[in-house]
Amino acid sequence: MTQSASFSATDLAATPENAKALLAAAGARAEALVAAWIKAGNAAAVLEASEQAQGATRKAAKRGLNVLKSRGVTIPEKRHVASLQSEEASEEQALMLAPDPSGVVVFALYRRSTTGKTRVCFVLLRDGQGIARIENGDLSTSKIKEQLRKAFPYADYDAIPVSPAWARSRIASARKTHVARGLIEPLGFDTAEPLLTPVPAEATAHPFDEEGFEFADDDARSMTAQSASLHQQPEFRRLFPPAVEVDALLRKVGEHFTPGQSPEPDALASWIKEEVAAATDRYFTPEVRADLSGLLKDSGLSILSREGESVALQVAALIQVIGKAGLITEPPREIPFLRGYFEKAISLLAAQNRGGLPIPVPTAPEQATASAG
C-alpha cells in the first residue's frame, strides 16, 4: 500500500483551513501526510504545512513546495495571518544584522520594562573567534533599528527579526569559543544577563536550515550556474578576497609575460581568466568554505526577508554546492560565486588604475644588465 493510499480521499483533498488539524491528528504520520499531499499535487495543503507545521514536517513541506514548482504546479500566495500581539507589545524580541565582510554579525536583544523603557543589549560576534563587543542601554523600541543603522553604516540592509532563543544560543556558543581561546570577555555581560538567559539546553537549529531549502545535487548545480549575480545583493557586495591573494594572482599573471614585450589583449584576458580560476581554488580551502557557508546562511535570512524565496533559494543552492566542493571533483573554480570574489577585485583594480592592472612583469635581460651597471 502506498503512502497516498493509506490516507482517505478527504485527507488528500485537505484545504488550507483544515490542513493544520489533519496534521495534528496524523501525529507521527504527519510527515507521511505531507508526502501524500505532494504526490497528490495539493499545493495549498503543502503550503499550509510549510507555514504552520514544526520540525521535520515543516522541512518536508518546504522541500515539497520546491518539488511541486519543478513539476509546474502553481503555488498559492502565502496567507498572511495577523498576529494578535504586535511586536511592540511582545515581552522580548531579537534582531540580527547580517555579517559584514569580516564575518561579524550583530544581535540586538530587547525587552520592554513595566516603566515603558526598552532594555536592549547589542552583541557583536564572529563564529570561530568569539565576542567582539557588547553594549547595553535603554532605547525606545522604534530607535533600536535606527541605532543599528547609525552604528553600522556599512550595512545597506536592515536588521531582521529572529528568535530570541536562537540569538541567545548563538551568543552563548560564541562566548564558549571566546573563553576557549583564552581571551578576556568584554565588560557588559553581567548587565546583559537578564536578556541573554535562559540559553536553550540544546543547540538551536539555524533558521535558514529550518526553511527546508534542499535540492537534488544536479538541481543545486543548475541553480548555481548564475550565482555570480548574487554579488549584487548588498549582503555580498563588499565581499573580496584578501589583498595578499589578489597580489599573488597578479604575480602569476605576470609570469606569463615575455620580458620586454606587451601581450596581446586576448592573451592577457586568457591569462587573467586562468589565474582567477587557480586563485579561487587556492583561496577557498575547506576551512574558508565552511566559514563562508555560515556567513551565507546568516545573509540568506536577510535576503529572504527582503527579496523573498526566489533569491533565497539561490543562496541555499549555493550553500549546498559549496559544501560538496573538492579539489579533484567540483573544485571551487567551477562555482561562479566563488570566482566572483576575484573577478570583482580585478575589476575594481582596473577601475582604480584607469583600465590597467598593476601586474609585476619580468625584466628583460638587457634591462636587468643596464640596471646593474
Buried (B, 14 or more C-beta within 10 A) or exposed (E): EEBBEEBEEEBBBBEBEBBBEBBEEBEEBBBBBBBBBBBBBBBBBBBBBBBBBEEEBBBBBBBBBBBBBEEEBEBEEEEEEEEEEEEEEEEBBBBBBBBBEEBBBBBBBBBBEEEEBBBBBBBBBBBEBBBBEBBBBEBEBEBBBEBBBEEBEEBEBBBBEBBBBBBBBBBBBBBEBBEEEEEEEBEBBEBBEEBBEEBEEEEBEBBBBBBBBBBEEEBBBEBBEEBBEBBEBBBBBBBBBEEEBBEBBBEBBBEBBEEEEEBEEEEBEEBBBBBBBBBBBBBBEEEBBEBBBBBBBBBBBBBBBBEEBEBBBBBBBBBBBBEEBEEEEBBBBBBBBBBBBBBBBBEEBBEEEEEEBEBEBBEEEEEEEEEEE
